[in-house]
């Protein structure tokens, strides 16, 4: 999910004339019960395409989720690591070529990628109403489930996990962590060359910049803002000025920025940087347990809050195994799997606690989130909404024009 669909891909997609096409066999799918889907999916393979940069997640998918799917449903899960722009490029090519049984089944997706794919008839749906676990355990009326970066989902993707931006510091090195944009300015001046953020459009770098915009400009005005570049440019001008003022004190004086959040994370772990940022609110605990971070490393938030969102699973419009994909997505929404992800990956669950039995609640309650984390109640109390998807690439363009090397 780290990169997004490019203008060239979008241009190609816009030429598609699929109308309301949902891929081969969608009429049959609509009339199938879930039990019939499970039967149809026996002995098949489901491909799951998505960003492959998280080694712990990759291992969990391969060593935990895939065996469950094989044992319970006789479905083979094939994980295909690929940046989202490449996924959508491949999907576009297959649809243009008329491939009705495409290679892509499930897709890890959200934000403007989802909006682009949905608007250009690249996804199958709606399908979430056919999933028993979605109906039984997910709050289908929550904005976390009905909207993706302020864009209506309408049943075309199912929640996978929740994320929220946090900053990271080793308190033994920098006990004075910043709790506001102004404090961050003082922080970078105190530690010149030791702070930076990933170059946009890296997913985490982009979220960090949007958080700065929220800090300085507020967020309410953006919720219904027209996707007009000059309108957005005027609205974010104070934040762009602030980011330019940060530059002289950043790593490499803000002339360039690291290419990815993975690079920034490694620079922080190696001591080259004194601050990191991540969408994984509880990643610090895992990194402490693995010995990558020191025991004195902790997460922190700005007092005004940090951006949170939900990431999702979708199904390709021309998937050759829609039944298998739906069975896999349904299983991913089971309380047992969500609790296991919470424990082993520290991913914020997507299930509605009020819909769980006491025994199911206990499985989540007994998870020890580990060292260096913000308590979940406190974290979520400072959760800010994502910007509308169509504004994100505009902000990334403005940042590239007005901040880099300035």
C-alpha positions as CSV (number, residue, x, y, z in Angstrom):
1,X,0.0,0.0,0.0
2,X,3.0,2.3,0.0
3,X,2.6,3.8,-3.4
4,X,-0.4,4.8,-5.4
5,X,-1.8,4.5,-8.8
6,X,0.0,6.7,-11.2
7,X,-1.5,9.2,-13.6
8,X,-0.5,7.1,-16.6
9,X,-2.3,4.1,-15.1
10,X,-5.3,6.2,-14.3
11,X,-5.4,7.4,-17.9
12,X,-5.4,3.9,-19.2
13,X,-8.1,2.8,-16.7
14,X,-10.3,5.7,-17.7
15,X,-10.4,4.3,-21.2
16,X,-12.1,1.1,-19.9
17,X,-15.7,0.7,-20.7
18,X,-16.7,-2.0,-18.3
19,X,-19.9,-0.3,-17.2
20,X,-21.2,-2.2,-14.2
21,X,-19.1,-5.3,-14.9
22,X,-18.2,-7.3,-11.8
23,X,-16.3,-10.1,-13.6
24,X,-17.1,-13.6,-14.7
25,X,-19.7,-15.5,-12.7
26,X,-20.8,-12.5,-10.7
27,X,-24.5,-13.3,-11.4
28,X,-23.9,-16.8,-10.0
29,X,-22.1,-15.4,-7.0
30,X,-25.0,-13.2,-6.1
31,X,-27.3,-16.2,-5.9
32,X,-24.9,-18.4,-3.9
33,X,-25.2,-18.9,-0.1
34,X,-22.0,-18.7,1.9
35,X,-22.0,-22.5,2.4
36,X,-22.2,-22.9,-1.4
37,X,-19.2,-20.5,-1.7
38,X,-17.2,-22.6,0.7
39,X,-18.0,-25.7,-1.3
40,X,-17.1,-24.0,-4.6
41,X,-13.9,-22.8,-3.2
42,X,-12.6,-26.2,-2.0
43,X,-9.3,-27.2,-3.6
44,X,-8.8,-23.8,-5.1
45,X,-6.0,-21.2,-4.7
46,X,-6.7,-17.6,-3.7
47,X,-4.1,-14.9,-4.6
48,X,-3.7,-12.1,-2.1
49,X,-1.9,-9.1,-3.6
50,X,-0.5,-6.3,-1.5
51,X,2.5,-4.4,-0.2
52,X,5.1,-6.9,1.0
53,X,7.4,-4.6,3.1
54,X,6.2,-5.8,6.5
55,X,8.2,-9.0,7.3
56,X,6.2,-9.8,10.4
57,X,2.9,-9.6,8.5
58,X,4.3,-11.7,5.7
59,X,5.3,-14.4,8.1
60,X,2.0,-14.3,9.9
61,X,0.1,-14.6,6.6
62,X,2.3,-17.5,5.5
63,X,2.6,-19.4,8.8
64,X,-0.7,-18.7,10.5
65,X,-3.4,-17.6,8.2
66,X,-2.6,-19.8,5.2
67,X,-2.5,-23.0,7.3
68,X,-5.9,-22.1,8.8
69,X,-7.4,-21.6,5.4
70,X,-6.0,-24.9,4.1
71,X,-7.2,-26.9,7.2
72,X,-10.6,-25.3,7.5
73,X,-11.6,-24.8,3.8
74,X,-9.0,-26.7,1.7
75,X,-8.1,-23.3,0.2
76,X,-4.4,-22.5,-0.7
77,X,-3.5,-18.9,0.0
78,X,-0.9,-17.5,-2.4
79,X,0.6,-14.2,-1.1
80,X,1.9,-11.9,-3.9
81,X,4.0,-9.0,-2.6
82,X,3.6,-6.0,-4.8
83,X,3.3,-2.2,-4.5
84,X,-0.3,-1.1,-5.1
85,X,0.5,0.9,-8.2
86,X,1.9,-2.3,-9.8
87,X,-1.1,-4.3,-8.6
88,X,-3.5,-1.9,-10.2
89,X,-1.4,-1.6,-13.4
90,X,-1.4,-5.4,-13.7
91,X,-5.2,-5.5,-13.0
92,X,-5.8,-2.8,-15.6
93,X,-3.7,-4.7,-18.2
94,X,-5.6,-8.0,-17.6
95,X,-9.0,-6.3,-17.8
96,X,-8.0,-4.4,-21.0
97,X,-6.9,-7.7,-22.5
98,X,-10.3,-9.2,-21.7
99,X,-9.0,-11.8,-19.2
100,X,-12.1,-13.0,-17.4
101,X,-10.3,-15.3,-15.0
102,X,-7.6,-12.8,-13.8
103,X,-4.6,-13.6,-11.7
104,X,-5.6,-11.2,-8.9
105,X,-8.2,-12.3,-6.3
106,X,-7.8,-10.3,-3.1
107,X,-6.2,-6.9,-2.9
108,X,-4.9,-5.0,0.2
109,X,-6.0,-1.5,-0.5
110,X,-7.4,1.8,0.8
111,X,-7.5,5.6,0.2
112,X,-7.3,7.1,-3.3
113,X,-6.2,3.7,-4.7
114,X,-9.6,2.3,-3.7
115,X,-11.5,5.3,-5.0
116,X,-9.7,5.1,-8.4
117,X,-10.2,1.3,-8.7
118,X,-13.9,1.5,-7.7
119,X,-14.8,4.4,-9.9
120,X,-13.1,2.7,-12.8
121,X,-15.0,-0.7,-12.4
122,X,-11.9,-2.6,-11.4
123,X,-13.4,-4.2,-8.2
124,X,-16.1,-6.7,-7.6
125,X,-19.0,-5.8,-5.3
126,X,-20.8,-5.1,-3.3
127,X,-19.9,-8.3,-1.4
128,X,-19.6,-7.5,2.4
129,X,-23.3,-8.3,3.0
130,X,-22.6,-11.9,2.0
131,X,-20.0,-12.4,4.7
132,X,-21.4,-13.9,8.0
133,X,-18.5,-12.6,10.1
134,X,-19.0,-9.1,8.7
135,X,-22.7,-9.2,9.5
136,X,-22.1,-10.8,13.0
137,X,-19.0,-8.9,14.3
138,X,-18.5,-5.6,12.4
139,X,-20.3,-2.4,13.0
140,X,-21.5,-1.9,9.5
141,X,-22.7,1.7,10.3
142,X,-19.4,2.9,11.6
143,X,-17.6,5.5,9.5
144,X,-14.5,3.4,9.8
145,X,-16.3,0.8,7.7
146,X,-18.6,2.9,5.5
147,X,-16.0,5.5,4.4
148,X,-12.5,5.2,3.2
149,X,-10.6,8.5,3.2
150,X,-14.1,10.1,3.2
151,X,-15.1,8.1,0.1
152,X,-18.2,5.8,0.3
153,X,-17.3,2.1,0.4
154,X,-20.7,0.7,-0.5
155,X,-19.7,-2.9,0.3
156,X,-16.8,-3.0,-2.2
157,X,-14.1,-3.6,0.5
158,X,-14.0,-5.2,3.9
159,X,-11.9,-3.9,6.9
160,X,-8.6,-5.6,7.4
161,X,-7.0,-3.6,10.2
162,X,-6.9,-0.1,11.8
163,X,-3.9,2.1,11.8
164,X,-3.0,5.4,13.5
165,X,0.0,7.7,13.2
166,X,2.3,7.8,16.2
167,X,5.8,9.2,16.6
168,X,8.7,7.3,18.1
169,X,11.7,8.3,20.2
170,X,14.2,6.8,22.6
171,X,13.6,8.6,25.8
172,X,17.1,7.8,27.0
173,X,18.4,9.9,24.1
174,X,15.6,12.5,23.8
175,X,13.5,12.7,26.9
176,X,11.9,15.9,25.6
177,X,9.6,14.6,22.9
178,X,7.5,17.2,21.0
179,X,3.8,17.3,21.6
180,X,2.9,19.9,19.0
181,X,4.1,21.3,15.7
182,X,5.7,24.3,17.5
183,X,7.5,21.9,19.9
184,X,8.6,19.9,16.9
185,X,10.3,23.0,15.5
186,X,12.2,23.5,18.7
187,X,13.0,19.7,18.8
188,X,14.6,19.7,15.3
189,X,16.6,22.8,16.2
190,X,17.9,21.1,19.3
191,X,18.8,17.9,17.3
192,X,19.9,19.3,13.9
193,X,20.3,16.7,11.1
194,X,18.8,14.0,13.3
195,X,15.1,14.2,12.2
196,X,13.4,13.6,8.9
197,X,10.4,11.9,7.3
198,X,9.9,9.7,4.2
199,X,9.6,11.4,0.9
200,X,6.0,11.7,-0.3
201,X,4.1,9.8,-1.7
202,X,5.4,7.2,0.8
203,X,2.2,6.3,2.8
204,X,3.7,7.2,6.2
205,X,5.5,10.4,5.0
206,X,2.3,11.6,3.4
207,X,0.3,11.0,6.6
208,X,2.9,12.9,8.6
209,X,2.6,15.9,6.3
210,X,-1.2,15.7,6.5
211,X,-0.9,15.6,10.3
212,X,1.2,18.8,10.2
213,X,-1.4,20.4,8.0
214,X,-4.1,19.4,10.6
215,X,-1.9,20.9,13.4
216,X,-1.4,24.2,11.7
217,X,-4.5,24.6,9.6
218,X,-7.1,22.5,11.3
219,X,-8.8,19.6,9.7
220,X,-12.5,20.5,9.4
221,X,-12.1,22.7,6.3
222,X,-10.7,19.8,4.3
223,X,-13.6,17.4,4.9
224,X,-15.7,18.8,2.1
225,X,-13.1,20.8,0.1
226,X,-13.2,20.8,-3.6
227,X,-10.4,18.8,-5.2
228,X,-9.0,22.0,-6.9
229,X,-5.2,22.4,-6.6
230,X,-5.2,26.2,-6.1
231,X,-7.9,25.9,-3.5
232,X,-5.9,23.3,-1.6
233,X,-2.7,25.2,-2.1
234,X,-4.2,28.3,-0.4
235,X,-5.6,26.2,2.5
236,X,-2.3,24.4,3.2
237,X,0.0,27.4,2.7
238,X,0.7,28.0,6.4
239,X,1.7,24.3,6.8
240,X,3.9,24.4,3.7
241,X,5.7,27.4,5.1
242,X,6.2,25.6,8.4
243,X,7.7,22.6,6.6
244,X,10.0,24.8,4.6
245,X,11.2,26.3,7.9
246,X,11.9,22.8,9.2
247,X,14.1,21.9,6.3
248,X,17.5,23.5,7.4
249,X,17.4,21.5,10.6
250,X,16.4,18.1,9.0
251,X,18.6,15.3,7.8
252,X,20.4,16.5,4.7
253,X,19.0,19.9,5.3
254,X,15.7,18.9,3.7
255,X,17.4,18.9,0.2
256,X,16.3,15.3,-0.1
257,X,14.3,12.9,2.0
258,X,14.6,9.2,2.6
259,X,12.8,7.1,0.0
260,X,10.6,5.1,2.3
261,X,9.3,4.6,5.8
262,X,11.4,1.4,6.0
263,X,14.5,3.5,5.4
264,X,13.6,6.0,8.0
265,X,12.9,3.2,10.5
266,X,16.3,1.6,9.9
267,X,18.0,5.0,10.3
268,X,16.2,5.5,13.6
269,X,17.1,2.0,14.8
270,X,20.8,2.6,13.8
271,X,20.8,5.9,15.8
272,X,21.2,8.1,12.7
273,X,17.9,9.7,13.6
274,X,16.4,10.5,17.0
275,X,12.7,10.4,15.9
276,X,10.6,8.1,13.8
277,X,7.0,7.9,12.8
278,X,4.8,5.0,11.9
279,X,1.2,4.0,11.1
280,X,1.7,0.9,13.2
281,X,0.6,2.2,16.6
282,X,2.0,-0.8,18.5
283,X,5.0,-1.5,16.3
284,X,7.4,-0.2,19.0
285,X,6.6,-3.1,21.3
286,X,7.4,-5.7,18.6
287,X,10.6,-3.9,17.7
288,X,11.6,-3.8,21.4
289,X,10.9,-7.6,21.7
290,X,13.0,-8.3,18.7
291,X,15.9,-6.2,20.0
292,X,15.7,-3.7,17.1
293,X,14.7,-0.9,19.5
294,X,16.0,-0.2,23.0
295,X,13.8,-0.8,26.1
296,X,13.6,3.0,26.6
297,X,11.9,3.6,23.2
298,X,8.3,4.9,23.4
299,X,5.6,6.2,21.1
300,X,4.0,9.6,21.5
301,X,1.3,11.7,19.8
302,X,0.7,15.4,19.3
303,X,-1.8,16.8,21.9
304,X,-4.2,17.7,19.1
305,X,-4.2,14.1,17.9
306,X,-3.0,12.0,15.0
307,X,-4.6,10.7,11.8
308,X,-6.1,7.2,11.9
309,X,-7.6,5.1,9.2
310,X,-8.7,1.7,8.3
311,X,-7.1,-0.5,5.6
312,X,-9.2,-2.9,3.6
313,X,-9.5,-6.0,1.5
314,X,-11.1,-5.9,-1.9
315,X,-11.8,-8.3,-4.7
316,X,-10.7,-7.8,-8.3
317,X,-13.5,-7.4,-10.8
318,X,-12.2,-10.2,-13.0
319,X,-11.0,-12.5,-10.2
320,X,-11.2,-16.1,-11.2
321,X,-12.0,-17.2,-7.7
322,X,-14.4,-14.7,-6.1
323,X,-15.9,-17.5,-3.9
324,X,-12.5,-18.3,-2.5
325,X,-11.7,-14.7,-1.9
326,X,-14.9,-14.1,0.0
327,X,-14.3,-17.2,2.2
328,X,-10.8,-15.9,2.9
329,X,-12.0,-12.3,3.7
330,X,-14.7,-13.8,5.9
331,X,-12.1,-15.8,7.8
332,X,-9.9,-12.7,8.2
333,X,-12.9,-11.1,10.0
334,X,-13.3,-14.0,12.5
335,X,-12.8,-13.1,16.2
336,X,-10.1,-15.8,16.4
337,X,-8.0,-14.4,13.5
338,X,-8.5,-10.8,14.5
339,X,-7.4,-11.6,18.1
340,X,-4.4,-13.5,16.8
341,X,-3.4,-10.5,14.6
342,X,-3.8,-8.2,17.6
343,X,-1.5,-10.4,19.7
344,X,1.2,-11.3,17.2
345,X,1.1,-8.2,15.0
346,X,-0.3,-5.6,17.4
347,X,-2.8,-4.6,14.7
348,X,-5.8,-2.6,16.0
349,X,-8.8,-4.9,15.5
350,X,-11.7,-4.0,13.2
351,X,-14.5,-5.8,15.1
352,X,-17.2,-4.2,17.2
353,X,-16.5,-5.1,20.9
354,X,-20.2,-4.9,21.7
355,X,-20.9,-7.7,19.2
356,X,-18.4,-10.1,20.8
357,X,-19.2,-12.8,23.4
358,X,-17.5,-12.6,26.8
359,X,-15.1,-15.3,25.8
360,X,-14.2,-13.5,22.6
361,X,-13.7,-10.2,24.4
362,X,-11.4,-12.0,26.8
363,X,-9.1,-13.1,23.9
364,X,-8.6,-9.4,23.1
365,X,-8.4,-8.2,26.7
366,X,-5.6,-10.6,27.6
367,X,-3.3,-9.3,24.9
368,X,-0.2,-7.6,26.4
369,X,0.6,-4.8,24.0
370,X,4.1,-4.6,25.3
371,X,6.5,-1.8,26.1
372,X,6.5,1.7,24.7
373,X,2.9,1.8,23.6
374,X,0.1,4.3,24.2
375,X,-2.9,2.7,25.9
376,X,-5.6,2.0,23.3
377,X,-8.2,4.2,24.9
378,X,-5.8,7.2,25.0
379,X,-4.7,6.5,21.4
380,X,-8.1,6.3,20.0
381,X,-9.3,9.4,21.9
382,X,-6.9,11.4,19.8
383,X,-7.8,9.7,16.5
384,X,-8.3,12.3,13.7
385,X,-10.2,11.6,10.4
386,X,-8.5,11.1,7.2
387,X,-8.7,13.7,4.4
388,X,-10.9,12.9,1.4
389,X,-9.0,10.6,-0.9
390,X,-9.0,13.1,-3.9
391,X,-7.1,15.7,-1.8
392,X,-4.1,13.4,-0.9
393,X,-2.3,13.4,-4.3
394,X,-2.9,17.1,-4.7
395,X,-1.2,17.7,-1.3
396,X,1.7,15.4,-2.3
397,X,2.2,17.5,-5.5
398,X,2.2,20.7,-3.6
399,X,4.7,19.4,-1.1
400,X,7.0,18.3,-3.9
401,X,6.8,21.8,-5.5
402,X,7.0,23.9,-2.4
403,X,9.0,22.0,0.3
404,X,11.6,19.7,-1.2
405,X,15.0,21.4,-1.4
406,X,13.5,24.8,-0.4
